[in-house]
Amino acid sequence: MQRETINISERMREEDSYLANVFQRYPIELVRGKGAYVWDSNSKEYIDFMAGYGVALVGHSNDKVVSAIKAQAERLITCHCSCYNDVRLEFLRLLASIAPKGLSKVFLCNSGAEACEAAIKIARKYTRKHGIVAAMNSFHGKTMGALSITYASKYREPFKPLLEGVNFVPYGDADKLEELLSGSGASIGAVILEPIQGEGGINVPPDGYLTRVRELCDRYGILLIFDEIQSGLGRTGRLWASEHWNVAPDIMCIAKGIAGGVPMGAVLARRDVMDALKVGEHSNTFGGNPLACAAAKATLECIIEDDLVGNADRIGKYMKDGLLTLKDRHRVVRDVRGLGLMLGVELRFDVKDVLMDGISHGLLMLYSGRNIIRLLPPLLIDEGIASKALSILDTLLAREEMRRGV
Ligand SMILES: Cc1ncc(COP(=O)(O)O)c(C=O)c1O
């Protein structure tokens, strides 16, 4: 066992020597996953509340997704969108049937950042205005356009100059948005928001905020873009997080778990808005490839047929109650927030030690900023898995209090 452990750390060092040094890395080598569990090369089991940064919505190696990928791989893997494809049509038909009202046209791509890039171009082309309003603490990706609408200066500063005309307003404060639009709003074509902020700290907006943003966009003739890359597809206990407040956008970005772990992103837009883009003005090589479309169709079928949205709502409430109990029990916890299975636990200290201790105790979790633990489990977890995770977290928080002497 000792020898095997040494070999694994050597392999991790070797991977580090090749891979660009841009990721905060966890010292584990994962080799297998099923449902809400993953295993490392020592066969150690983990409850996976990281889920590939929220990607494993329908669980790891979901049977239906695996079968769809296998079958499609044997038929046709690549087919550029310049040709038509049967599976792409079936997927698009299904996606359009569950899209927010009015969003009937789709651009397919390969990641969240690529979806946000496309959304920026669509909005510019439709409105002929280059200004965009984004929110403080937003996260939309790290390619140059997406980075321009991402708030954290640690990501932005080294790469300036970024896109011109981006204004950041406080998230949740519609008065500040109104002030901006009524003052220097003439060049602004779009507002982009995460209906619930993920990377920025699991921030749920106050009731009424998104409704007022929608009204302001309508009043000033501005497009409203929702980035549902993290919050969408059932994660928050509604298919789209914006449904919690009954607000529909003009453009919506999705990605992460849409294809069960196979890379895919998508931009959905109103027909007239998407049609502003003419042939050749935007495209890609891999977007809409049949393999990803087959995986995505199976993923959506799973989400719908297995009622994963309802499950995320139910188990999300159970988890949140459990976390609130932990908050009462542990002084190290400052706040618990989120909806469905998009949950955050804010600590009074840096969460790094808790996350590392979680690895030793078989629970994988994410951070969200320095002092927030982010939980993005697969939507299929049951009360049994949720209780196990809560019980491990209870132990981890007690150990953190011992370490910090609080
Ligand atoms: C809300 C949101 N938008 C955009 C992105 C960027 O997605 P990707 O990492 O696939 O480029 C992320 C990724 O975490 C995200 O959470």
Ligand as a Chemical Component Dictionary entry (heavy atoms), coordinates in Angstrom:
data_LIG
# 
_chem_comp.id                   LIG 
_chem_comp.type                 NON-POLYMER 
_chem_comp.pdbx_formal_charge   0 
_chem_comp.three_letter_code    LIG 
# 
loop_
_chem_comp_atom.comp_id 
_chem_comp_atom.atom_id 
_chem_comp_atom.alt_atom_id 
_chem_comp_atom.type_symbol 
_chem_comp_atom.charge 
_chem_comp_atom.model_Cartn_x 
_chem_comp_atom.model_Cartn_y 
_chem_comp_atom.model_Cartn_z 
_chem_comp_atom.pdbx_ordinal 
LIG C1 C1 C 0 -21.736 30.775 -14.303 1  
LIG C2 C2 C 0 -20.592 30.319 -15.147 2  
LIG N1 N1 N 0 -20.388 30.871 -16.350 3  
LIG C3 C3 C 0 -19.378 30.488 -17.151 4  
LIG C4 C4 C 0 -18.482 29.520 -16.748 5  
LIG C5 C5 C 0 -17.348 29.123 -17.643 6  
LIG O1 O1 O 0 -17.539 27.817 -18.105 7  
LIG P1 P1 P 0 -16.313 26.982 -18.686 8  
LIG O2 O2 O 0 -15.393 26.686 -17.557 9  
LIG O3 O3 O 0 -16.964 25.744 -19.264 10 
LIG O4 O4 O 0 -15.663 27.821 -19.726 11 
LIG C6 C6 C 0 -18.643 28.929 -15.503 12 
LIG C7 C7 C 0 -17.687 27.912 -15.027 13 
LIG O5 O5 O 0 -17.581 27.610 -13.871 14 
LIG C8 C8 C 0 -19.713 29.337 -14.675 15 
LIG O6 O6 O 0 -19.910 28.815 -13.455 16 
# 
loop_
_chem_comp_bond.comp_id 
_chem_comp_bond.atom_id_1 
_chem_comp_bond.atom_id_2 
_chem_comp_bond.value_order 
_chem_comp_bond.pdbx_ordinal 
LIG C1 C2 SING 1  
LIG C2 N1 SING 2  
LIG C2 C8 DOUB 3  
LIG N1 C3 DOUB 4  
LIG C3 C4 SING 5  
LIG C4 C5 SING 6  
LIG C4 C6 DOUB 7  
LIG C5 O1 SING 8  
LIG O1 P1 SING 9  
LIG P1 O2 DOUB 10 
LIG P1 O3 SING 11 
LIG P1 O4 SING 12 
LIG C6 C7 SING 13 
LIG C6 C8 SING 14 
LIG C7 O5 DOUB 15 
LIG C8 O6 SING 16 
# 
